[in-house]
Amino acid sequence: KDAETGERLGGVQFEVRKMNGEIIGTYTTDRYGVIRLPEVEEGWYTVTEVRAPDGYILDDTPQSVEVKDGKTAAIELYNRKESNILIHKVDSQTGKGLYGATFLLYDKNRRPIGQYTSDQDGYVYIEDGLPDGKYYVREIKAPEGYLLDEELKTFYVKYGQVSEIRWENTAEKAQVQIVKKSKNANSINGLPAGTLLEGAVFEVYDKANNKVDTIVTDQNGRAASKALPLGRYTIREVKAPNYYSINPTTFTAYLEYPGQIVEFEVLDESVGTGVSIQKTGPKEAMPGQPVKYTFSGIGNNSTVPLDNFYWRDTWPAWQVRLQQVVTGTYNQNLRYKIVYRTTHSGSSYRTLADNLSTQQNYAIDASPAALNLAAGERVTEIMFVFGTVKAGFRQVEAPSLSGVTIGGLAGGSTFTNVADVGGTYGGEWIMAVTRWVTKVYAKTIIKLPQTGF
């Protein structure tokens, strides 16, 4: 039966032995809490509980009973429900469970009963079959990075219940600070070496590599973390100020005592930006003559990647008809496309070729027939669109554009072919331009007067 309520308990298992140790058998109470053993010999027996009901404390004390001839011997046994203690150790600010706190449990007379340590979620579950009554508990070891709470706390265990205690700890805290400076003079913004830099972003990680803070340098070049529990932290720069590159160093801070400030001076290299393109072609051309323009030095000369990178040629549409585009090759493995505009397309671009590989040199027919141009429609612009390119992006094999000069051009006239290259860094365009002037050479026929001879 239940020791408090008298409720009968099924599923309790007992072992019955004779006094000489001979086992009669193992039996389990039915739903009425009863075991009947008919036709047993007279004599003394011991009855021992070997399995308690769920939620009850095992009472394995052997009980003796005498069976007399012709009579029924009855024995009543009792179980007490488990009374347990649940301690939840948490951070006082976040409520997060804390691993590694150790507690000492005392009985009502303040005699130590046992020592217990919180698990990964901050729980201590004490299920030692505690009798009802008063208990004391003291924290004897705090989680790493937290202040020890030595208060002796009192609580009561009630029959069949779990007594819960929420136990907060305050972190021993310190701070990480960053001072951000330029390592060298910056040719773009004109700031000298040692300038304090605003806008650098750092991430702070704990020893489990969990990000615990993100900090940004202010106008004085300083960034400070929130108060952090003591321990080991790593700090990485994830975004540099405009016109500076990220410092790749991972910094390690050891916060060892409350109130400590660990400071790092972090230097960023100045960014260099620049692009280039050179164009060459015929110095002179006759009407109806093939001409070819070759491009060299196309590249991103910056120390940083550039977005929206392109190079473009503004074609002399009224003097030359475009016939062919040779793409050239480039030193970074990318996919790109070529677009063009005509005298009829206005500001809209049409696609000449897409999903091209920078590692392959293509010769693309760009004649009026291949482009299905209307009568009198001419190509005015060809543009190569690469997207984002890394620092050091370079042309390898030279691209070229070929065409035929239009008949009837006036001798001595000139036409200019303009090419440009560009990309964006920090939302600003970095560009370069090259030009090539070609002079038209045409025969002049002079009629001499008749002399009469």
VOPAGU-2260 file (C-alpha; in pm, 1 decimal, decimal comma):
REM VOPAGU-2260
SITE   aa  ch    i         X         Y         Z
SITE  LYS   A    0       0,0       0,0       0,0
SITE  ASP   A    1      91,0     368,3     -32,8
SITE  ALA   A    2     240,5     463,3     302,4
SITE  GLU   A    3      46,1     789,5     319,4
SITE  THR   A    4    -285,3     726,1     147,9
SITE  GLY   A    5    -329,8     349,5     194,6
SITE  GLU   A    6    -395,1     315,9    -179,3
SITE  ARG   A    7    -323,6     -35,7    -300,8
SITE  LEU   A    8     -31,1     -63,6    -542,3
SITE  GLY   A    9      -8,4    -302,5    -835,1
SITE  GLY   A   10     312,3    -401,2   -1009,5
SITE  VAL   A   11     524,3    -441,5    -696,8
SITE  GLN   A   12     756,3    -741,8    -713,1
SITE  PHE   A   13     855,8    -955,8    -414,9
SITE  GLU   A   14    1083,3   -1251,1    -356,6
SITE  VAL   A   15     969,9   -1519,4    -106,7
SITE  ARG   A   16    1218,8   -1750,2      64,7
SITE  LYS   A   17    1215,9   -2015,8     332,9
SITE  MET   A   18    1421,7   -1946,0     639,1
SITE  ASN   A   19    1691,8   -2181,9     510,3
SITE  GLY   A   20    1737,3   -1953,1     208,5
SITE  GLU   A   21    1549,3   -2167,1     -41,2
SITE  ILE   A   22    1366,1   -1942,5    -290,1
SITE  ILE   A   23     999,6   -2022,2    -324,1
SITE  GLY   A   24     951,3   -1774,8    -610,0
SITE  THR   A   25     916,0   -1417,3    -726,9
SITE  TYR   A   26     565,7   -1270,3    -737,0
SITE  THR   A   27     401,6    -940,4    -845,1
SITE  THR   A   28     103,9    -767,7    -686,3
SITE  ASP   A   29    -212,1    -753,4    -897,2
SITE  ARG   A   30    -408,7    -434,4    -958,4
SITE  TYR   A   31    -551,0    -466,1    -608,3
SITE  GLY   A   32    -201,0    -475,9    -458,8
SITE  VAL   A   33    -241,6    -843,8    -355,7
SITE  ILE   A   34     -28,4   -1157,8    -389,6
SITE  ARG   A   35    -179,0   -1496,0    -284,9
SITE  LEU   A   36      36,5   -1803,4    -233,5
SITE  PRO   A   37    -191,7   -2106,6    -172,8
SITE  GLU   A   38     -78,8   -2440,3     -24,2
SITE  VAL   A   39     253,7   -2338,5     124,1
SITE  GLU   A   40     413,1   -2546,5     396,1
SITE  GLU   A   41     395,7   -2426,0     750,7
SITE  GLY   A   42     700,3   -2246,4     884,2
SITE  TRP   A   43     878,7   -1913,3     871,7
SITE  TYR   A   44     932,8   -1720,1     548,3
SITE  THR   A   45    1096,7   -1393,3     445,5
SITE  VAL   A   46     937,4   -1156,4     197,7
SITE  THR   A   47    1164,6    -900,8      26,3
SITE  GLU   A   48    1060,2    -626,5    -216,4
SITE  VAL   A   49    1278,1    -636,1    -530,8
SITE  ARG   A   50    1098,9    -384,6    -754,4
SITE  ALA   A   51     896,6     -83,5    -641,3
SITE  PRO   A   52     611,6      77,4    -835,2
SITE  ASP   A   53     704,1     365,2   -1064,5
SITE  GLY   A   54     750,0     682,0    -862,3
SITE  TYR   A   55     795,7     496,7    -531,6
SITE  ILE   A   56    1098,9     421,6    -318,3
SITE  LEU   A   57    1211,1      59,8    -299,2
SITE  ASP   A   58    1188,1     -86,4      52,9
SITE  ASP   A   59    1414,3    -390,7      37,4
SITE  THR   A   60    1407,4    -467,0     410,3
SITE  PRO   A   61    1324,2    -840,4     448,0
SITE  GLN   A   62     997,3    -901,8     637,0
SITE  SER   A   63     937,3   -1228,8     827,3
SITE  VAL   A   64     603,8   -1410,0     843,7
SITE  GLU   A   65     499,5   -1741,4    1004,2
SITE  VAL   A   66     257,5   -1975,1     829,3
SITE  LYS   A   67      67,4   -2213,1    1057,9
SITE  ASP   A   68     -95,3   -2534,0     944,4
SITE  GLY   A   69    -448,0   -2476,5     815,9
SITE  LYS   A   70    -433,9   -2100,1     855,4
SITE  THR   A   71    -369,3   -1801,5     631,1
SITE  ALA   A   72     -81,1   -1572,0     720,6
SITE  ALA   A   73    -114,7   -1213,3     598,2
SITE  ILE   A   74     149,3    -945,1     572,5
SITE  GLU   A   75      96,7    -578,6     480,6
SITE  LEU   A   76     383,4    -380,9     326,6
SITE  TYR   A   77     407,1     -11,3     243,0
SITE  ASN   A   78     590,7     206,5      -8,3
SITE  ARG   A   79     657,8     574,0       6,1
SITE  LYS   A   80     646,5     791,2    -301,6
SITE  GLU   A   81     975,5     941,7    -415,2
SITE  SER   A   82    1039,1    1294,7    -296,4
SITE  ASN   A   83    1304,4    1463,4    -510,3
SITE  ILE   A   84    1491,2    1789,6    -542,0
SITE  LEU   A   85    1546,9    1976,2    -868,8
SITE  ILE   A   86    1795,6    2263,2    -874,5
SITE  HIS   A   87    1823,2    2478,7   -1187,6
SITE  LYS   A   88    2142,2    2681,5   -1202,8
SITE  VAL   A   89    2103,4    2983,0   -1436,3
SITE  ASP   A   90    2270,6    3306,2   -1543,2
SITE  SER   A   91    2107,1    3593,0   -1352,3
SITE  GLN   A   92    2085,4    3809,6   -1664,8
SITE  THR   A   93    2003,9    3568,5   -1947,5
SITE  GLY   A   94    1836,4    3280,4   -1763,4
SITE  LYS   A   95    2059,0    3038,4   -1952,8
SITE  GLY   A   96    2139,3    2712,0   -1772,4
SITE  LEU   A   97    2495,1    2687,4   -1639,0
SITE  TYR   A   98    2711,7    2377,1   -1641,7
SITE  GLY   A   99    2954,2    2281,9   -1366,1
SITE  ALA   A  100    2803,2    2430,4   -1048,6
SITE  THR   A  101    2859,2    2195,8    -751,6
SITE  PHE   A  102    2622,5    2180,7    -453,0
SITE  LEU   A  103    2638,9    2019,6    -109,3
SITE  LEU   A  104    2309,5    1892,3      36,6
SITE  TYR   A  105    2249,3    1880,9     414,8
SITE  ASP   A  106    1973,6    1721,2     623,3
SITE  LYS   A  107    1774,0    1911,1     883,1
SITE  ASN   A  108    2057,8    1870,3    1132,6
SITE  ARG   A  109    2298,6    2017,2     879,4
SITE  ARG   A  110    2479,0    1690,4     827,2
SITE  PRO   A  111    2611,3    1651,9     469,6
SITE  ILE   A  112    2411,4    1405,4     258,4
SITE  GLY   A  113    2571,7    1431,3     -85,5
SITE  GLN   A  114    2746,7    1640,9    -345,5
SITE  TYR   A  115    2593,6    1711,8    -687,2
SITE  THR   A  116    2697,6    1898,6   -1007,9
SITE  SER   A  117    2476,5    2074,2   -1266,3
SITE  ASP   A  118    2455,6    1923,3   -1616,1
SITE  GLN   A  119    2489,7    2092,8   -1956,3
SITE  ASP   A  120    2148,8    2257,6   -1914,7
SITE  GLY   A  121    2217,6    2370,0   -1558,1
SITE  TYR   A  122    2003,2    2101,6   -1386,5
SITE  VAL   A  123    2078,1    1903,8   -1071,0
SITE  TYR   A  124    1826,2    1624,8   -1005,8
SITE  ILE   A  125    1854,4    1464,8    -661,6
SITE  GLU   A  126    1650,0    1144,4    -641,5
SITE  ASP   A  127    1793,6     959,8    -343,4
SITE  GLY   A  128    1460,7     875,2    -180,0
SITE  LEU   A  129    1464,4    1169,8      54,2
SITE  PRO   A  130    1230,5    1161,7     354,4
SITE  ASP   A  131     991,8    1453,0     399,4
SITE  GLY   A  132    1123,7    1750,1     590,0
SITE  LYS   A  133    1367,0    2035,9     593,9
SITE  TYR   A  134    1692,4    2041,5     396,3
SITE  TYR   A  135    1975,3    2283,6     330,8
SITE  VAL   A  136    2188,2    2332,2      21,7
SITE  ARG   A  137    2502,8    2535,6     -41,9
SITE  GLU   A  138    2692,9    2609,7    -361,2
SITE  ILE   A  139    3055,0    2505,1    -311,4
SITE  LYS   A  140    3183,7    2556,2    -667,8
SITE  ALA   A  141    3051,8    2813,9    -917,6
SITE  PRO   A  142    3041,3    2763,3   -1294,9
SITE  GLU   A  143    3347,9    2893,3   -1473,8
SITE  GLY   A  144    3336,0    3271,9   -1507,4
SITE  TYR   A  145    3070,9    3320,5   -1236,1
SITE  LEU   A  146    3074,3    3445,8    -878,0
SITE  LEU   A  147    3027,6    3182,5    -607,4
SITE  ASP   A  148    2698,3    3216,7    -417,0
SITE  GLU   A  149    2777,7    3079,2     -69,0
SITE  GLU   A  150    2435,9    3145,8      84,0
SITE  LEU   A  151    2297,1    2845,0     272,1
SITE  LYS   A  152    1945,7    2800,4     137,1
SITE  THR   A  153    1659,7    2624,7     312,6
SITE  PHE   A  154    1384,8    2425,9     141,1
SITE  TYR   A  155    1130,9    2156,8     225,1
SITE  VAL   A  156    1068,7    1819,7      69,0
SITE  LYS   A  157     703,9    1713,0      55,0
SITE  TYR   A  158     577,6    1360,5      12,0
SITE  GLY   A  159     571,2    1247,9    -351,5
SITE  GLN   A  160     668,1    1587,7    -488,6
SITE  VAL   A  161     966,1    1742,1    -663,9
SITE  SER   A  162    1095,7    2043,7    -474,8
SITE  GLU   A  163    1233,6    2290,9    -729,9
SITE  ILE   A  164    1492,7    2561,0    -669,8
SITE  ARG   A  165    1595,6    2823,0    -927,8
SITE  TRP   A  166    1948,6    2929,3    -838,0
SITE  GLU   A  167    2092,6    3233,9   -1012,7
SITE  ASN   A  168    2457,8    3321,1   -1050,6
SITE  THR   A  169    2607,4    3653,2   -1153,1
SITE  ALA   A  170    2887,1    3638,7   -1405,3
SITE  GLU   A  171    3229,0    3768,7   -1318,4
SITE  LYS   A  172    3262,0    4018,7   -1600,6
SITE  ALA   A  173    3528,5    4210,0   -1786,1
SITE  GLN   A  174    3553,0    4383,8   -2124,4
SITE  VAL   A  175    3732,2    4380,6   -2458,7
SITE  GLN   A  176    3817,0    4712,7   -2626,8
SITE  ILE   A  177    3951,8    4784,7   -2975,4
SITE  VAL   A  178    4146,9    5089,0   -3093,9
SITE  LYS   A  179    4143,7    5107,4   -3475,0
SITE  LYS   A  180    4413,9    5301,3   -3664,3
SITE  SER   A  181    4538,9    5330,7   -4021,2
SITE  LYS   A  182    4867,8    5152,0   -4077,0
SITE  ASN   A  183    4985,3    5382,4   -4353,8
SITE  ALA   A  184    4891,1    5700,2   -4540,0
SITE  ASN   A  185    4582,0    5667,7   -4757,9
SITE  SER   A  186    4609,2    5810,2   -5108,9
SITE  ILE   A  187    4230,9    5816,3   -5157,4
SITE  ASN   A  188    4107,8    6005,5   -4850,8
SITE  GLY   A  189    4438,6    6175,6   -4775,3
SITE  LEU   A  190    4453,9    6059,5   -4411,2
SITE  PRO   A  191    4802,3    5997,1   -4264,1
SITE  ALA   A  192    4927,5    5682,3   -4093,9
SITE  GLY   A  193    4802,2    5643,7   -3737,0
SITE  THR   A  194    4464,7    5808,5   -3803,0
SITE  LEU   A  195    4188,5    5678,7   -3572,9
SITE  LEU   A  196    3927,9    5510,3   -3791,6
SITE  GLU   A  197    3550,3    5501,8   -3748,7
SITE  GLY   A  198    3322,8    5223,2   -3878,0
SITE  ALA   A  199    3535,7    4909,6   -3838,0
SITE  VAL   A  200    3317,7    4611,4   -3736,2
SITE  PHE   A  201    3442,3    4332,0   -3506,9
SITE  GLU   A  202    3280,0    4008,4   -3388,9
SITE  VAL   A  203    3354,7    3858,8   -3045,9
SITE  TYR   A  204    3338,2    3480,2   -2992,8
SITE  ASP   A  205    3354,5    3274,8   -2672,8
SITE  LYS   A  206    3569,8    2963,1   -2633,2
SITE  ALA   A  207    3287,3    2746,8   -2775,8
SITE  ASN   A  208    3299,1    2968,8   -3088,4
SITE  ASN   A  209    2958,6    3121,3   -3017,8
SITE  LYS   A  210    2929,1    3483,9   -3127,3
SITE  VAL   A  211    2857,9    3685,6   -2812,9
SITE  ASP   A  212    2891,5    4043,3   -2938,7
SITE  THR   A  213    2936,9    4265,1   -3245,2
SITE  ILE   A  214    3111,0    4598,8   -3192,0
SITE  VAL   A  215    3178,3    4900,4   -3417,3
SITE  THR   A  216    3449,4    5163,9   -3376,4
SITE  ASP   A  217    3325,3    5519,5   -3307,9
SITE  GLN   A  218    3460,1    5854,4   -3428,0
SITE  ASN   A  219    3750,0    5812,9   -3184,5
SITE  GLY   A  220    3842,3    5477,2   -3337,9
SITE  ARG   A  221    3732,1    5288,9   -3023,5
SITE  ALA   A  222    3490,8    4997,1   -2983,5
SITE  ALA   A  223    3399,6    4834,1   -2650,3
SITE  SER   A  224    3227,5    4501,6   -2592,2
SITE  LYS   A  225    2948,4    4452,6   -2344,6
SITE  ALA   A  226    3045,1    4315,2   -2003,0
SITE  LEU   A  227    3155,2    3956,1   -2063,9
SITE  PRO   A  228    3186,8    3660,2   -1824,9
SITE  LEU   A  229    3547,2    3573,4   -1745,2
SITE  GLY   A  230    3708,5    3337,2   -1988,9
SITE  ARG   A  231    3882,1    3319,6   -2326,1
SITE  TYR   A  232    3750,2    3513,1   -2628,5
SITE  THR   A  233    3855,3    3560,4   -2990,6
SITE  ILE   A  234    3798,7    3881,3   -3185,0
SITE  ARG   A  235    3791,4    3914,1   -3564,8
SITE  GLU   A  236    3750,7    4218,9   -3786,9
SITE  VAL   A  237    3470,0    4149,7   -4035,9
SITE  LYS   A  238    3430,9    4490,0   -4202,7
SITE  ALA   A  239    3693,4    4757,5   -4251,0
SITE  PRO   A  240    3629,3    5131,2   -4285,9
SITE  ASN   A  241    3599,2    5261,0   -4643,5
SITE  TYR   A  242    3932,1    5266,4   -4829,9
SITE  TYR   A  243    4097,0    5025,8   -4585,1
SITE  SER   A  244    4136,8    4648,6   -4591,5
SITE  ILE   A  245    4035,0    4405,9   -4314,6
SITE  ASN   A  246    4311,3    4309,7   -4074,1
SITE  PRO   A  247    4324,5    3926,5   -4104,1
SITE  THR   A  248    4461,3    3866,7   -3752,0
SITE  THR   A  249    4246,0    3677,6   -3501,2
SITE  PHE   A  250    4299,1    3834,0   -3157,5
SITE  THR   A  251    4267,9    3630,9   -2835,3
SITE  ALA   A  252    4160,4    3792,9   -2507,8
SITE  TYR   A  253    4187,4    3625,0   -2167,4
SITE  LEU   A  254    3946,6    3788,0   -1919,7
SITE  GLU   A  255    4078,6    3676,6   -1583,0
SITE  TYR   A  256    3931,7    3906,1   -1316,7
SITE  PRO   A  257    3622,0    4126,3   -1272,4
SITE  GLY   A  258    3657,8    4476,5   -1412,3
SITE  GLN   A  259    3951,3    4386,1   -1635,7
SITE  ILE   A  260    3975,6    4564,7   -1973,7
SITE  VAL   A  261    4176,0    4390,6   -2246,9
SITE  GLU   A  262    4265,7    4637,0   -2522,5
SITE  PHE   A  263    4394,8    4569,6   -2873,7
SITE  GLU   A  264    4534,6    4821,8   -3119,2
SITE  VAL   A  265    4436,3    4705,2   -3467,5
SITE  LEU   A  266    4598,7    4853,7   -3777,8
SITE  ASP   A  267    4435,9    4844,9   -4122,3
SITE  GLU   A  268    4624,2    4877,7   -4448,6
SITE  SER   A  269    4510,8    5154,7   -4680,3
SITE  VAL   A  270    4330,5    5035,3   -4990,0
SITE  GLY   A  271    4464,1    5117,8   -5333,6
SITE  THR   A  272    4208,6    5140,9   -5614,2
SITE  GLY   A  273    4266,2    5163,9   -5983,9
SITE  VAL   A  274    4173,0    5015,0   -6318,7
SITE  SER   A  275    4342,2    5023,6   -6658,3
SITE  ILE   A  276    4283,6    4972,7   -7029,8
SITE  GLN   A  277    4487,4    5051,3   -7341,4
SITE  LYS   A  278    4362,9    5052,5   -7699,6
SITE  THR   A  279    4552,9    5049,0   -8028,2
SITE  GLY   A  280    4436,0    5053,3   -8389,7
SITE  PRO   A  281    4528,2    5183,2   -8734,3
SITE  LYS   A  282    4668,4    5535,6   -8750,7
SITE  GLU   A  283    4531,7    5569,4   -9102,5
SITE  ALA   A  284    4254,7    5389,7   -9287,9
SITE  MET   A  285    4112,6    5408,6   -9636,7
SITE  PRO   A  286    3737,3    5395,2   -9709,5
SITE  GLY   A  287    3619,9    5033,3   -9742,0
SITE  GLN   A  288    3931,3    4902,5   -9566,7
SITE  PRO   A  289    3921,7    4640,8   -9280,1
SITE  VAL   A  290    4030,1    4782,6   -8943,8
SITE  LYS   A  291    4109,6    4612,4   -8616,1
SITE  TYR   A  292    4130,9    4754,1   -8263,8
SITE  THR   A  293    4326,2    4560,8   -8002,1
SITE  PHE   A  294    4288,7    4608,8   -7624,4
SITE  SER   A  295    4560,3    4552,3   -7365,9
SITE  GLY   A  296    4625,5    4607,5   -6996,0
SITE  ILE   A  297    4261,2    4552,7   -6899,6
SITE  GLY   A  298    4257,3    4491,5   -6524,4
SITE  ASN   A  299    4165,7    4570,2   -6167,7
SITE  ASN   A  300    4481,3    4721,6   -6022,7
SITE  SER   A  301    4318,4    4769,9   -5682,2
SITE  THR   A  302    4416,2    4590,1   -5362,3
SITE  VAL   A  303    4047,2    4506,4   -5310,1
SITE  PRO   A  304    3773,9    4341,7   -5518,6
SITE  LEU   A  305    3560,9    4564,8   -5739,0
SITE  ASP   A  306    3191,0    4517,3   -5803,2
SITE  ASN   A  307    3011,9    4579,3   -6134,9
SITE  PHE   A  308    3337,9    4543,3   -6326,3
SITE  TYR   A  309    3317,2    4605,1   -6703,2
SITE  TRP   A  310    3512,6    4721,9   -7001,6
SITE  ARG   A  311    3346,7    4895,8   -7297,3
SITE  ASP   A  312    3421,4    5030,5   -7639,8
SITE  THR   A  313    3224,6    5318,2   -7790,6
SITE  TRP   A  314    3233,7    5223,2   -8155,4
SITE  PRO   A  315    3267,4    5490,7   -8434,1
SITE  ALA   A  316    2941,2    5376,6   -8592,6
SITE  TRP   A  317    2929,8    5642,5   -8868,2
SITE  GLN   A  318    3276,9    5563,3   -8994,5
SITE  VAL   A  319    3314,4    5185,1   -8928,8
SITE  ARG   A  320    3072,7    4888,4   -8941,4
SITE  LEU   A  321    3142,8    4627,4   -8670,9
SITE  GLN   A  322    3207,6    4274,1   -8801,7
SITE  GLN   A  323    3366,0    4058,6   -8527,1
SITE  VAL   A  324    3435,2    4049,2   -8152,6
SITE  VAL   A  325    3729,1    3844,4   -8017,3
SITE  THR   A  326    3684,4    3813,8   -7640,8
SITE  GLY   A  327    4035,1    3738,8   -7515,9
SITE  THR   A  328    4095,6    3549,5   -7191,6
SITE  TYR   A  329    4141,1    3656,1   -6826,8
SITE  ASN   A  330    4329,2    3531,8   -6521,8
SITE  GLN   A  331    4030,4    3467,7   -6289,9
SITE  ASN   A  332    3778,3    3191,5   -6356,4
SITE  LEU   A  333    3446,8    3377,0   -6402,1
SITE  ARG   A  334    3135,6    3378,0   -6620,4
SITE  TYR   A  335    3049,4    3698,5   -6803,1
SITE  LYS   A  336    2836,5    3839,2   -7084,6
SITE  ILE   A  337    2871,6    4083,0   -7374,8
SITE  VAL   A  338    2601,3    4340,2   -7453,4
SITE  TYR   A  339    2572,6    4605,9   -7719,2
SITE  ARG   A  340    2372,1    4912,0   -7819,9
SITE  THR   A  341    2278,0    5040,1   -8163,6
SITE  THR   A  342    2155,5    5356,5   -8326,3
SITE  HIS   A  343    1802,9    5215,4   -8285,6
SITE  SER   A  344    1818,4    5070,6   -7931,5
SITE  GLY   A  345    1845,4    5400,5   -7746,7
SITE  SER   A  346    1966,5    5347,6   -7388,6
SITE  SER   A  347    1873,1    4976,1   -7385,2
SITE  TYR   A  348    2132,5    4701,8   -7420,1
SITE  ARG   A  349    2095,1    4385,8   -7624,0
SITE  THR   A  350    2279,6    4064,2   -7541,0
SITE  LEU   A  351    2545,1    3952,2   -7786,9
SITE  ALA   A  352    2660,7    3648,2   -7581,7
SITE  ASP   A  353    2604,8    3522,0   -7227,3
SITE  ASN   A  354    2755,7    3274,2   -6979,5
SITE  LEU   A  355    3098,4    3302,4   -7139,6
SITE  SER   A  356    3407,7    3163,0   -6967,0
SITE  THR   A  357    3700,2    3392,5   -6896,3
SITE  GLN   A  358    3926,1    3094,1   -6965,6
SITE  GLN   A  359    3817,1    3057,3   -7330,0
SITE  ASN   A  360    3887,1    3288,2   -7623,6
SITE  TYR   A  361    3577,6    3330,4   -7843,3
SITE  ALA   A  362    3546,6    3478,9   -8193,6
SITE  ILE   A  363    3188,5    3609,2   -8226,3
SITE  ASP   A  364    3027,4    3721,7   -8550,6
SITE  ALA   A  365    2891,3    4073,6   -8491,2
SITE  SER   A  366    2812,6    4169,6   -8849,5
SITE  PRO   A  367    2484,4    4348,1   -8928,1
SITE  ALA   A  368    2346,9    4023,2   -9072,4
SITE  ALA   A  369    2445,0    3818,4   -8763,9
SITE  LEU   A  370    2284,4    4075,9   -8533,5
SITE  ASN   A  371    1979,5    4106,8   -8758,2
SITE  LEU   A  372    2013,7    4484,2   -8772,1
SITE  ALA   A  373    1762,1    4694,2   -8960,6
SITE  ALA   A  374    1856,4    4893,2   -9269,7
SITE  GLY   A  375    2073,2    5184,6   -9160,8
SITE  GLU   A  376    2107,6    5048,4   -8802,3
SITE  ARG   A  377    2460,4    5042,1   -8670,1
SITE  VAL   A  378    2636,1    4922,0   -8352,2
SITE  THR   A  379    2744,1    5211,0   -8132,1
SITE  GLU   A  380    2874,6    5036,2   -7818,9
SITE  ILE   A  381    3012,2    4695,2   -7708,9
SITE  MET   A  382    3040,9    4618,5   -7334,7
SITE  PHE   A  383    3188,5    4320,1   -7145,2
SITE  VAL   A  384    3011,0    4271,7   -6806,9
SITE  PHE   A  385    3196,1    4066,0   -6540,4
SITE  GLY   A  386    3023,2    4144,9   -6209,0
SITE  THR   A  387    3261,2    4120,4   -5911,2
SITE  VAL   A  388    3631,2    4064,5   -5978,0
SITE  LYS   A  389    3904,2    4010,6   -5721,9
SITE  ALA   A  390    4207,9    4229,4   -5677,6
SITE  GLY   A  391    4459,5    4157,9   -5954,0
SITE  PHE   A  392    4204,4    4068,3   -6221,7
SITE  ARG   A  393    4389,9    4082,3   -6555,5
SITE  GLN   A  394    4344,7    4019,6   -6924,5
SITE  VAL   A  395    4566,4    3736,6   -7055,9
SITE  GLU   A  396    4498,2    3698,2   -7431,8
SITE  ALA   A  397    4415,1    4031,4   -7592,0
SITE  PRO   A  398    4056,1    4098,7   -7701,1
SITE  SER   A  399    3991,3    4280,3   -8025,8
SITE  LEU   A  400    3711,6    4438,5   -8231,2
SITE  SER   A  401    3718,6    4426,5   -8611,5
SITE  GLY   A  402    3518,3    4615,7   -8874,7
SITE  VAL   A  403    3521,9    4776,7   -9215,5
SITE  THR   A  404    3540,3    5149,8   -9280,5
SITE  ILE   A  405    3247,4    5296,8   -9468,3
SITE  GLY   A  406    3297,8    5404,3   -9829,3
SITE  GLY   A  407    3294,3    5768,5   -9921,2
SITE  LEU   A  408    3479,9    5897,9   -9615,8
SITE  ALA   A  409    3648,7    6229,1   -9681,7
SITE  GLY   A  410    4023,0    6219,1   -9706,4
SITE  GLY   A  411    4198,0    6394,6   -9419,6
SITE  SER   A  412    3902,2    6351,7   -9184,8
SITE  THR   A  413    3947,3    6165,8   -8852,7
SITE  PHE   A  414    3736,2    5946,9   -8627,9
SITE  THR   A  415    3791,8    5861,5   -8263,7
SITE  ASN   A  416    3732,9    5532,7   -8090,6
SITE  VAL   A  417    3688,5    5557,4   -7709,3
SITE  ALA   A  418    3717,8    5266,6   -7462,3
SITE  ASP   A  419    3669,9    5271,7   -7086,3
SITE  VAL   A  420    3688,3    5032,3   -6791,6
SITE  GLY   A  421    3541,8    5053,4   -6441,6
SITE  GLY   A  422    3409,6    4899,9   -6124,0
SITE  THR   A  423    3269,8    5007,2   -5789,0
SITE  TYR   A  424    3424,4    5001,0   -5443,4
SITE  GLY   A  425    3219,8    5119,7   -5146,7
SITE  GLY   A  426    2952,1    5237,8   -5388,3
SITE  GLU   A  427    3191,0    5467,8   -5576,9
SITE  TRP   A  428    3302,5    5418,8   -5936,8
SITE  ILE   A  429    3670,2    5363,8   -6021,2
SITE  MET   A  430    3722,5    5426,2   -6395,1
SITE  ALA   A  431    3981,8    5473,7   -6668,2
SITE  VAL   A  432    3950,6    5582,4   -7034,7
SITE  THR   A  433    4161,7    5533,4   -7347,9
SITE  ARG   A  434    4118,9    5686,6   -7697,3
SITE  TRP   A  435    4247,6    5611,4   -8044,7
SITE  VAL   A  436    4228,2    5853,8   -8339,8
SITE  THR   A  437    4236,7    5727,4   -8697,3
SITE  LYS   A  438    4291,8    5953,3   -8997,9
SITE  VAL   A  439    4110,5    5881,2   -9325,1
SITE  TYR   A  440    4340,2    5850,0   -9624,0
SITE  ALA   A  441    4156,3    5881,7   -9964,4
SITE  LYS   A  442    4293,4    5923,2  -10317,8
SITE  THR   A  443    4228,5    6265,9  -10473,7
SITE  ILE   A  444    4185,3    6266,6  -10857,2
SITE  ILE   A  445    4310,2    6590,3  -11026,2
SITE  LYS   A  446    4209,0    6672,4  -11386,0
SITE  LEU   A  447    4486,3    6845,7  -11578,3
SITE  PRO   A  448    4388,6    7104,1  -11846,8
SITE  GLN   A  449    4432,0    7006,6  -12211,9
SITE  THR   A  450    4741,1    7159,2  -12368,7
SITE  GLY   A  451    4656,4    7109,0  -12738,2
SITE  PHE   A  452    4945,8    6879,6  -12793,5
